[in-house]
């Protein structure tokens, strides 16, 4: 089944990306990218083979800066995060507030 083969390839890709993220948090993005290149230098990092193309994409992903959220999105996220702890208080006092009116 081609669909299952695609899932297998994508699972392999996601595992490799997760490993890259873990290594880059511990050692830094540049160090991890250089280590990937050094470990795979004998294979030809930028060739057209799909596994080697994945390696090139992984190195590119490590070297480009992480995307930033827009200012509006950050403000909205901060507001929601600040208001979430008030939800249990509102649930607790809602019956009393409705009884007063």
C-alpha positions, 0 to 999 in steps of 0.5 A: 500500500503506497499510503502506508509506505508514505506514513513510514517515511514520514514517521522516520522523518519526524523521528529524525527531526525530533532528534535534531531538536533535542540535540540542538537544545543541548548543543546548539543549532550550529553544532548540531548542523555541523555534526550532521554534515560531518557524520554524513560527509562520506555519503555526499550530503547534498545529493539527490537521493531521498534520504540524503535530501532529507539530510540537507533539509534537516541541516537547512532547518537547523541553520535557519532562525526559528519563526517568530509569532506576530506581535498581535498573536503573542499579545493574544496568547499572553492574554488568554494565558493570563485569563485561564486561571480565572476560569475556575473562580468564575465557575465557582462563583457563577451560581452565586452571581446568578442568584443575586440577579 
